[in-house]
Amino acid sequence: MSHARGLHADLLLINGRIWPGGSARHMEEALAVSGGRVLAVGPTADLMALAGPRTRVIDLRGRTAIPGFNDAHAHPITLGLHGTRIDVSPRVVRSIRDIQEKIRAAAALRPPGTWILAAGYDDAHLTEGRHPTRDDLDVAAPHHPVFVIRTDLHMGVANSRALEACGITEAEPDPSGGSFQRDGGRLTGLVVDNAMQRVLSHVPPPGLDDLVAAIAWAAREYSRWGVTSVTDAGVGLVGGADDLAAYQAARRQGRLTVRFTLSLLGDEALGGVPIAPAALEAGLATGFGDDVLRLGPVKFFADGSASGRSAAFSRPYLDGTSYGILTHTLDDLTEQVRRYHRRGWQVAIHAIGDAAIEQVLDAYETVLKEHPREDARHRIEHCGYVQPAQLDRMARLGVVPVPQPVFMYIFGDGYLRHLDQERVSQAYPMRTFLERGLNPSASSDAPVCPVNPLLGVYAMLTRKTTSGRVHGPDQCVDIYQALAAYTTASAHTTFDETHKGLLAPGFLADVAVLSRDVFSIGPEELLATEIDLTLCGGRIVHDRLGETP
């Protein structure tokens, strides 16, 4: 280690096991921070020479520190708003009866006619093994419009008062890229993908202050779990242009404890408002901003979700008839990509099923041939069920997969209700992505899944579901590869690999200190591991044990 004579660190972490990140498979003992960046790493005895009269020294006492986690795909505003919605996730409900009780309790406290919103249910985890229906919700709240959103955010159930408030009748045609489920011609209340717009457009929107509060709440939750960078994968999905204004306001108010990259919505998916066109016309592009708040890619949707049977496949679901939903024609998607690619934007497209992935690759290949651009680094969000030939195309085109390995843990059991074992075993193939050199990142898609990145690490190590079933053990990776996916690879996804994701001199001092040594414990112990300290730019933003004054 070398350092300038007389230079003092702002902060020293000493006597620890510090993993530098990336491809490193060794540990350092101490880390010095100056000006929000890593000044040096090395032995404690050497780095103590950097201590000055104002240097804060934290003794890790043998604990493990790693680069801060980087969640490459999440929905922070929705996550924060879930704190104001009724929680009907599998963590708190087991049946439709449980959902009814929560809705009934909410209805008793609100005037008739006011909306009741709930979120997080998963039909695969309900004892009835099905979605709730409008009739189920009518029993609980006959005088209130009710909308209950599924955990994947791609579908929800409206009761009769909600359907009436939205003017949705049995004669309502299915919109392009969406559907209204019917039973014998009668609406069941389930609305899928682009059909959600018909309901959400009638739900009273949150105000700007509500959105700012949601962002601040989400930032605290990310800090609690050692996450120091997050990509919001759909700014505009909740409050339209107010989503962007809320991030700017939260920044001005000093409420961001996390670095945010903002992926602006480019189409009218899931009831959202496309705000990327205005940014495009204003001359903005990917990269505008700074290391705290910055524009990322433009975001489009090509299909839905596998657990909800709306992801688009080349082979049918187990029902033998459904192939899922493509939300765009190829010509339309290609034109959208062309429009932004030519103006220097990175493009990120949600595609889970192999048919949707094929459509996305067709669009990318056409536009890259027309307008070559070095290292455009366009993304496929989720990229769940990919074919071998598509992997070759991704490598050739420089397309980056942005998967959520945690889906295998949370949804793996439910996938088998709709898909064959072969497809499920090869879903979200992290090892194959790595072997092809595709730099796969990792992410939570929160609130679709919990923020806790160690759940995703566990899923990458084991490929286990919540019931303990293992899908595709050949796709397991080791602890170093899993952590690299959640740090350095996520930084690569947003063009940040030169200054984020490593604990090396000059890199941002974003650090997570873990309660257990994840490099020596078994995978099951990961699920009980907590984050003792989180540093963002060398500033302590989470202190579980209250050990720092």
Wavefront OBJ file of the C-alpha trace (Angstrom):
o trace
v 0.000 0.000 0.000
v 1.141 3.530 -0.719
v -0.379 6.903 0.114
v 0.456 10.547 -0.093
v 2.496 11.948 2.800
v 0.249 13.702 5.319
v -3.001 12.420 3.792
v -5.555 11.333 6.387
v -8.595 9.135 5.925
v -12.086 10.260 6.870
v -12.968 6.716 7.934
v -11.110 3.484 8.625
v -12.622 0.011 8.790
v -10.072 -2.225 10.530
v -9.618 -5.818 11.737
v -12.120 -7.265 9.309
v -12.473 -9.692 6.463
v -12.978 -7.376 3.504
v -13.839 -8.887 0.138
v -12.705 -6.514 -2.630
v -15.357 -7.829 -5.036
v -15.323 -8.777 -8.705
v -13.203 -11.832 -9.484
v -11.196 -11.567 -6.242
v -11.072 -14.672 -4.058
v -9.031 -13.252 -1.216
v -9.728 -11.018 1.766
v -8.226 -7.749 2.883
v -8.106 -6.631 6.511
v -8.779 -2.914 6.453
v -10.224 -0.184 4.266
v -9.656 3.570 4.252
v -12.167 6.131 2.959
v -11.576 9.711 1.889
v -13.992 12.052 0.162
v -16.626 9.335 -0.228
v -14.275 7.006 -2.116
v -11.977 4.167 -1.216
v -8.521 5.529 -0.456
v -6.727 2.240 0.225
v -7.190 -1.394 1.258
v -4.643 -3.532 3.035
v -3.411 -4.689 6.458
v -4.754 -2.866 9.501
v -1.253 -1.977 10.664
v -0.470 -0.259 7.366
v -3.729 1.652 7.043
v -3.614 2.968 10.609
v -0.889 5.283 9.286
v -3.747 7.122 7.553
v -5.508 7.899 10.829
v -5.599 11.566 11.764
v -7.196 13.459 14.628
v -10.575 13.545 12.858
v -10.541 10.058 11.381
v -13.396 7.817 12.502
v -12.170 4.284 13.166
v -14.587 1.336 13.182
v -13.278 -1.977 14.470
v -15.029 -4.734 12.510
v -13.846 -7.325 15.056
v -13.433 -9.949 12.367
v -16.712 -9.299 10.594
v -17.056 -9.524 6.818
v -17.457 -6.436 4.639
v -18.315 -6.493 0.938
v -19.169 -3.917 -1.740
v -22.672 -2.545 -1.234
v -25.340 -4.549 -3.024
v -26.645 -3.109 -6.293
v -30.253 -4.014 -7.110
v -30.329 -3.861 -10.916
v -34.128 -4.023 -11.274
v -36.715 -2.936 -8.711
v -39.708 -0.657 -8.208
v -38.902 1.562 -5.220
v -41.962 3.822 -5.403
v -44.327 0.862 -5.534
v -42.366 -0.723 -2.699
v -42.773 2.395 -0.584
v -46.469 2.735 -1.391
v -47.037 -0.869 -0.385
v -46.523 0.406 3.123
v -49.812 2.303 2.714
v -51.655 -0.545 0.996
v -53.112 -3.648 2.593
v -50.476 -6.372 2.704
v -51.901 -9.645 1.358
v -48.553 -11.255 0.582
v -47.812 -14.898 1.463
v -46.011 -13.614 4.544
v -49.333 -12.637 6.123
v -52.174 -14.435 4.308
v -52.721 -18.097 3.556
v -56.158 -18.130 1.965
v -58.778 -16.084 0.162
v -60.644 -16.009 3.462
v -57.628 -14.232 4.994
v -57.705 -11.677 2.174
v -61.415 -11.141 2.745
v -60.844 -10.486 6.445
v -58.217 -7.845 5.704
v -60.454 -6.164 3.121
v -63.433 -6.304 5.497
v -61.426 -4.677 8.286
v -60.299 -1.888 5.954
v -63.840 -1.308 4.692
v -65.097 -0.844 8.241
v -62.771 2.151 8.668
v -63.481 3.943 5.377
v -66.546 5.734 3.988
v -68.496 3.780 1.352
v -67.333 4.533 -2.175
v -63.676 5.076 -1.269
v -61.120 2.840 -2.930
v -59.432 -0.015 -1.086
v -56.094 -1.176 -2.495
v -54.298 -4.352 -1.486
v -51.156 -5.900 -2.927
v -48.908 -8.947 -2.844
v -51.144 -12.012 -3.110
v -49.866 -15.119 -4.864
v -52.530 -17.610 -5.943
v -49.939 -20.412 -5.846
v -49.639 -19.885 -2.088
v -53.355 -19.630 -1.301
v -55.040 -22.757 0.090
v -57.720 -22.474 -2.601
v -55.027 -22.585 -5.310
v -56.725 -19.884 -7.368
v -57.079 -16.142 -7.795
v -59.696 -14.351 -5.740
v -62.763 -13.317 -7.757
v -64.907 -10.220 -7.850
v -67.497 -12.168 -5.850
v -64.965 -13.009 -3.128
v -64.132 -9.332 -2.788
v -67.794 -8.283 -2.954
v -68.497 -10.385 0.135
v -65.811 -8.497 2.049
v -66.595 -4.975 0.785
v -69.846 -4.667 -1.167
v -69.917 -0.857 -0.878
v -66.296 -0.031 -1.744
v -64.380 -0.348 -5.006
v -61.587 -2.833 -4.295
v -58.504 -3.721 -6.335
v -56.100 -6.418 -5.166
v -52.795 -6.547 -7.083
v -50.933 -9.830 -7.546
v -47.325 -10.079 -6.379
v -45.925 -9.917 -9.944
v -47.652 -6.531 -10.556
v -48.912 -7.861 -13.913
v -52.474 -8.599 -12.846
v -55.027 -7.816 -10.196
v -58.593 -8.526 -9.148
v -61.323 -5.870 -9.099
v -64.620 -6.300 -7.284
v -67.965 -5.391 -8.803
v -67.971 -1.827 -7.442
v -64.515 -1.269 -8.939
v -65.557 -2.636 -12.329
v -68.630 -0.406 -12.234
v -66.564 2.657 -11.249
v -64.278 2.001 -14.216
v -67.132 1.415 -16.667
v -65.974 -2.120 -17.406
v -68.810 -4.383 -18.525
v -69.063 -7.910 -19.899
v -68.935 -6.376 -23.381
v -65.542 -4.777 -22.702
v -63.079 -5.860 -25.420
v -59.625 -7.100 -24.418
v -57.015 -4.411 -25.067
v -53.887 -5.148 -27.075
v -51.403 -6.848 -24.768
v -53.919 -7.506 -22.004
v -57.104 -9.331 -21.080
v -60.183 -9.368 -18.858
v -60.724 -12.882 -17.557
v -64.204 -14.311 -17.982
v -66.037 -17.411 -16.801
v -68.972 -18.333 -19.020
v -68.914 -14.838 -20.463
v -69.045 -13.123 -17.038
v -66.101 -11.062 -15.822
v -64.303 -12.748 -12.928
v -62.622 -9.495 -11.912
v -59.119 -10.606 -12.928
v -57.423 -8.093 -15.233
v -54.101 -8.894 -16.881
v -51.198 -6.716 -18.079
v -52.340 -3.827 -20.298
v -55.938 -4.257 -19.121
v -54.825 -2.945 -15.717
v -54.790 0.551 -17.189
v -58.592 0.505 -17.272
v -58.661 0.051 -13.492
v -55.612 1.969 -12.313
v -56.594 5.069 -14.288
v -59.623 5.373 -11.970
v -57.758 4.819 -8.698
v -57.067 8.150 -6.960
v -53.371 8.762 -7.631
v -50.894 9.445 -4.831
v -49.842 13.071 -4.482
v -46.289 14.300 -4.895
v -45.705 14.255 -1.140
v -46.923 10.642 -1.035
v -44.458 9.689 -3.757
v -41.566 11.414 -2.002
v -42.454 9.640 1.238
v -42.590 6.323 -0.623
v -39.113 6.874 -2.093
v -37.717 7.796 1.318
v -39.311 4.710 2.894
v -37.881 2.474 0.167
v -34.427 4.056 0.538
v -34.414 3.251 4.253
v -35.432 -0.328 3.492
v -32.646 -0.719 0.941
v -30.102 0.710 3.374
v -31.297 -1.752 6.012
v -30.364 -4.593 3.666
v -26.970 -3.286 2.563
v -28.223 -2.117 -0.845
v -26.451 1.066 -1.899
v -27.536 1.332 -5.561
v -30.915 0.642 -7.162
v -32.286 0.874 -10.687
v -35.945 1.901 -10.705
v -37.140 -0.231 -13.615
v -40.155 1.825 -14.613
v -40.329 5.467 -13.568
v -43.793 6.580 -14.612
v -45.583 3.389 -13.604
v -47.177 4.973 -10.522
v -47.533 8.733 -10.858
v -46.411 9.444 -14.397
v -44.166 12.521 -14.559
v -44.674 13.022 -10.822
v -42.505 9.929 -10.244
v -39.528 11.795 -11.684
v -40.423 14.986 -9.824
v -40.630 12.992 -6.590
v -37.107 11.634 -7.012
v -35.832 15.144 -7.618
v -37.673 16.432 -4.545
v -36.374 13.582 -2.383
v -32.860 14.449 -3.531
v -33.305 18.133 -2.649
v -34.692 17.199 0.761
v -31.714 14.962 1.537
v -33.856 11.824 1.824
v -31.885 9.605 -0.541
v -29.614 7.196 1.330
v -29.224 5.109 -1.828
v -27.980 5.864 -5.354
v -30.805 5.650 -7.898
v -30.643 5.031 -11.631
v -33.978 5.843 -13.241
v -35.345 3.773 -16.119
v -38.067 5.910 -17.690
v -41.229 4.220 -18.931
v -41.549 4.323 -22.710
v -44.920 2.616 -23.213
v -48.338 2.445 -21.557
v -47.712 -0.773 -19.645
v -49.470 -1.837 -16.437
v -51.431 1.382 -16.148
v -48.334 3.578 -16.260
v -47.689 6.812 -18.150
v -44.818 6.950 -20.656
v -42.530 9.795 -19.564
v -39.456 8.909 -21.648
v -40.771 10.700 -24.778
v -40.646 14.070 -23.001
v -37.094 13.391 -21.827
v -36.139 12.394 -25.352
v -37.563 15.563 -26.844
v -35.775 17.619 -24.177
v -32.483 16.252 -25.482
v -31.755 14.078 -22.452
v -30.338 10.559 -22.657
v -28.998 7.704 -20.574
v -26.313 8.921 -18.189
v -27.725 12.392 -17.498
v -27.244 13.215 -13.802
v -24.694 12.185 -11.197
v -23.751 9.286 -8.944
v -26.726 9.877 -6.634
v -29.549 10.344 -9.155
v -29.194 9.639 -12.846
v -31.145 8.688 -15.949
v -30.750 5.093 -17.043
v -32.422 3.281 -19.938
v -35.821 3.721 -21.503
v -38.111 0.852 -20.459
v -40.581 -1.160 -22.550
v -42.596 -4.313 -21.923
v -42.693 -7.214 -24.396
v -44.737 -9.706 -22.342
v -46.117 -10.470 -18.879
v -45.200 -12.966 -16.140
v -44.637 -16.722 -16.160
v -46.417 -17.379 -12.876
v -49.396 -15.422 -14.205
v -49.352 -17.232 -17.607
v -48.881 -14.000 -19.532
v -45.180 -14.410 -20.402
v -44.940 -15.175 -24.132
v -43.616 -18.650 -25.044
v -42.996 -20.474 -28.306
v -44.572 -23.594 -26.751
v -47.869 -23.510 -24.886
v -48.386 -23.600 -21.167
v -49.506 -26.893 -19.663
v -53.104 -26.094 -20.554
v -52.080 -26.810 -24.157
v -53.683 -23.678 -25.588
v -52.199 -20.541 -24.006
v -48.895 -19.106 -25.227
v -48.968 -15.883 -23.186
v -49.168 -12.301 -24.431
v -46.917 -10.197 -26.645
v -47.645 -6.581 -25.757
v -46.216 -5.112 -28.994
v -45.976 -6.078 -32.624
v -42.415 -6.565 -33.844
v -42.658 -3.523 -36.106
v -43.869 -1.318 -33.266
v -41.214 -2.536 -30.835
v -38.473 -2.093 -33.422
v -39.551 1.466 -34.144
v -39.546 2.271 -30.432
v -36.034 0.874 -30.014
v -34.856 2.728 -33.125
v -36.228 6.036 -31.864
v -34.232 5.944 -28.638
v -31.143 4.063 -29.811
v -30.429 6.721 -32.455
v -30.431 9.402 -29.743
v -27.902 7.615 -27.524
v -30.225 5.879 -25.084
v -29.736 2.474 -23.567
v -32.910 0.400 -24.007
v -34.301 -2.052 -21.450
v -37.157 -4.369 -22.440
v -39.085 -6.653 -20.119
v -39.146 -10.120 -21.698
v -39.586 -13.354 -19.722
v -40.746 -16.035 -22.169
v -38.607 -17.221 -25.065
v -41.030 -15.837 -27.673
v -40.784 -12.382 -26.148
v -36.990 -12.668 -25.890
v -36.867 -13.586 -29.596
v -38.935 -10.544 -30.499
v -36.683 -8.275 -28.446
v -33.532 -9.683 -30.039
v -35.049 -9.237 -33.501
v -35.710 -5.583 -32.712
v -32.249 -4.994 -31.255
v -30.505 -6.728 -34.150
v -32.394 -4.752 -36.778
v -31.632 -1.419 -35.143
v -27.985 -2.227 -34.394
v -27.456 -3.160 -38.047
v -29.079 0.065 -39.220
v -27.301 2.281 -36.724
v -24.182 0.597 -35.299
v -23.164 1.917 -31.900
v -20.280 0.588 -29.885
v -21.235 -0.857 -26.492
v -24.900 0.181 -26.583
v -25.381 -2.417 -23.841
v -29.131 -2.811 -24.380
v -30.849 -4.906 -21.734
v -33.380 -7.707 -21.467
v -35.139 -7.383 -18.140
v -35.808 -10.761 -16.485
v -34.719 -12.863 -19.485
v -36.156 -15.887 -17.707
v -36.678 -18.634 -20.280
v -33.988 -18.217 -22.886
v -33.025 -20.620 -25.682
v -29.388 -21.590 -26.480
v -29.460 -19.851 -29.857
v -30.733 -16.698 -28.175
v -27.747 -16.742 -25.822
v -25.472 -16.724 -28.869
v -27.335 -13.736 -30.287
v -27.133 -11.869 -27.002
v -23.360 -12.375 -26.870
v -22.939 -11.250 -30.473
v -25.123 -8.162 -30.024
v -23.719 -7.197 -26.620
v -27.150 -7.495 -24.992
v -27.134 -7.734 -21.191
v -29.506 -10.036 -19.248
v -30.970 -8.557 -16.058
v -32.442 -11.615 -14.292
v -33.946 -12.122 -10.844
v -32.541 -15.415 -9.503
v -34.684 -14.943 -6.394
v -37.720 -15.809 -8.546
v -36.660 -19.454 -8.329
v -36.948 -19.290 -4.540
v -40.172 -17.299 -4.341
v -42.077 -18.585 -7.387
v -40.352 -21.874 -8.245
v -43.078 -24.086 -6.791
v -45.807 -22.125 -8.567
v -44.090 -22.318 -11.957
v -44.842 -26.045 -12.129
v -48.557 -25.296 -12.130
v -48.210 -23.868 -15.642
v -44.876 -25.036 -17.094
v -43.108 -28.347 -17.560
v -40.151 -29.350 -15.410
v -37.680 -28.951 -18.279
v -38.458 -25.285 -18.777
v -38.540 -24.537 -15.051
v -35.195 -26.278 -14.459
v -33.466 -24.007 -16.961
v -35.193 -20.774 -15.960
v -32.996 -17.830 -14.976
v -29.840 -19.770 -15.905
v -27.166 -17.855 -14.001
v -24.336 -20.318 -14.578
v -25.006 -20.427 -18.316
v -25.173 -16.631 -18.464
v -21.799 -16.483 -16.725
v -20.223 -19.126 -18.943
v -21.339 -17.177 -22.022
v -19.704 -14.021 -20.653
v -22.991 -12.115 -20.555
v -22.335 -10.305 -17.241
v -25.664 -11.242 -15.623
v -26.648 -8.949 -12.789
v -28.946 -9.824 -9.897
v -31.971 -8.003 -8.543
v -35.102 -8.338 -6.431
v -37.842 -6.755 -8.565
v -39.092 -5.504 -5.170
v -41.855 -5.418 -4.112
v -42.461 -8.469 -6.319
v -39.906 -10.165 -4.057
v -38.408 -8.975 -0.749
v -35.599 -6.421 -0.879
v -33.192 -8.715 1.038
v -30.408 -9.481 -1.501
v -29.263 -12.485 0.506
v -32.429 -14.298 -0.616
v -31.200 -13.855 -4.183
v -27.717 -15.039 -3.222
v -29.263 -18.090 -1.550
v -31.272 -18.840 -4.687
v -28.151 -18.636 -6.854
v -26.262 -21.012 -4.559
v -29.022 -23.602 -4.164
v -31.764 -23.170 -6.811
v -34.149 -24.133 -3.986
v -37.763 -23.060 -3.722
v -39.495 -22.120 -0.480
v -40.598 -25.758 -0.147
v -37.034 -27.050 -0.608
v -37.485 -28.367 -4.151
v -34.395 -27.866 -6.334
v -34.878 -26.726 -9.930
v -31.866 -27.087 -12.237
v -28.939 -27.716 -9.849
v -26.586 -27.445 -12.835
v -27.324 -23.688 -12.811
v -25.994 -23.146 -9.266
v -23.053 -20.765 -8.815
v -20.658 -20.261 -5.899
v -20.721 -17.512 -3.277
v -18.141 -15.344 -5.051
v -20.045 -15.495 -8.349
v -23.363 -14.789 -6.635
v -22.062 -11.743 -4.794
v -20.322 -10.474 -7.941
v -23.645 -10.678 -9.793
v -25.222 -8.477 -7.115
v -22.359 -5.943 -7.108
v -19.898 -5.650 -10.004
v -22.194 -7.125 -12.661
v -25.039 -4.820 -11.645
v -22.621 -1.891 -11.953
v -21.749 -3.064 -15.474
v -25.438 -3.043 -16.348
v -25.544 0.731 -15.793
v -22.069 1.564 -17.226
v -20.689 2.067 -13.704
v -18.049 -0.663 -13.597
v -15.154 1.827 -13.516
v -16.159 3.353 -10.176
v -18.778 1.173 -8.482
v -19.009 -2.433 -7.279
v -15.438 -2.940 -6.042
v -13.678 -1.980 -2.819
v -10.600 -0.679 -4.590
v -8.825 2.696 -4.582
v -10.843 5.334 -6.404
v -14.126 3.430 -6.251
v -17.170 4.725 -4.392
v -17.040 3.766 -0.711
v -20.304 1.810 -0.756
v -19.994 -0.998 1.800
v -22.147 -3.618 3.520
v -20.903 -5.160 6.781
v -22.518 -8.557 7.379
v -23.469 -10.201 10.670
v -21.987 -13.529 9.502
v -19.089 -14.603 7.339
v -21.004 -15.628 4.238
v -17.845 -17.132 2.736
v -17.587 -19.815 5.405
v -21.187 -20.618 6.396
v -23.636 -22.962 4.664
v -26.291 -21.557 2.342
v -29.114 -22.071 4.838
v -27.387 -19.715 7.276
v -27.582 -16.964 4.673
v -31.287 -16.713 5.415
v -30.486 -15.676 9.007
v -27.706 -13.241 8.072
v -28.326 -9.550 8.677
v -26.606 -6.313 7.721
v -24.831 -4.665 10.646
v -23.631 -1.550 8.827
v -24.295 0.075 5.469
v -22.087 2.843 4.111
v -22.980 4.872 1.037
v -20.153 7.108 -0.096
v -18.446 6.468 3.235
v -21.484 7.803 5.121
v -23.174 5.449 7.583
v -26.799 5.090 6.471
v -27.683 1.986 8.508
v -26.364 0.849 11.891
v -28.241 -2.202 13.148
v -26.380 -2.479 16.449
v -26.067 1.218 17.173
v -22.317 0.846 17.444
v -21.295 4.094 15.751
v -21.789 7.455 17.461
l 1 2 3 4 5 6 7 8 9 10 11 12 13 14 15 16 17 18 19 20 21 22 23 24 25 26 27 28 29 30 31 32 33 34 35 36 37 38 39 40 41 42 43 44 45 46 47 48 49 50 51 52 53 54 55 56 57 58 59 60 61 62 63 64 65 66 67 68 69 70 71 72 73 74 75 76 77 78 79 80 81 82 83 84 85 86 87 88 89 90 91 92 93 94 95 96 97 98 99 100 101 102 103 104 105 106 107 108 109 110 111 112 113 114 115 116 117 118 119 120 121 122 123 124 125 126 127 128 129 130 131 132 133 134 135 136 137 138 139 140 141 142 143 144 145 146 147 148 149 150 151 152 153 154 155 156 157 158 159 160 161 162 163 164 165 166 167 168 169 170 171 172 173 174 175 176 177 178 179 180 181 182 183 184 185 186 187 188 189 190 191 192 193 194 195 196 197 198 199 200 201 202 203 204 205 206 207 208 209 210 211 212 213 214 215 216 217 218 219 220 221 222 223 224 225 226 227 228 229 230 231 232 233 234 235 236 237 238 239 240 241 242 243 244 245 246 247 248 249 250 251 252 253 254 255 256 257 258 259 260 261 262 263 264 265 266 267 268 269 270 271 272 273 274 275 276 277 278 279 280 281 282 283 284 285 286 287 288 289 290 291 292 293 294 295 296 297 298 299 300 301 302 303 304 305 306 307 308 309 310 311 312 313 314 315 316 317 318 319 320 321 322 323 324 325 326 327 328 329 330 331 332 333 334 335 336 337 338 339 340 341 342 343 344 345 346 347 348 349 350 351 352 353 354 355 356 357 358 359 360 361 362 363 364 365 366 367 368 369 370 371 372 373 374 375 376 377 378 379 380 381 382 383 384 385 386 387 388 389 390 391 392 393 394 395 396 397 398 399 400 401 402 403 404 405 406 407 408 409 410 411 412 413 414 415 416 417 418 419 420 421 422 423 424 425 426 427 428 429 430 431 432 433 434 435 436 437 438 439 440 441 442 443 444 445 446 447 448 449 450 451 452 453 454 455 456 457 458 459 460 461 462 463 464 465 466 467 468 469 470 471 472 473 474 475 476 477 478 479 480 481 482 483 484 485 486 487 488 489 490 491 492 493 494 495 496 497 498 499 500 501 502 503 504 505 506 507 508 509 510 511 512 513 514 515 516 517 518 519 520 521 522 523 524 525 526 527 528 529 530 531 532 533 534 535 536 537 538 539 540 541 542 543 544 545 546 547 548 549
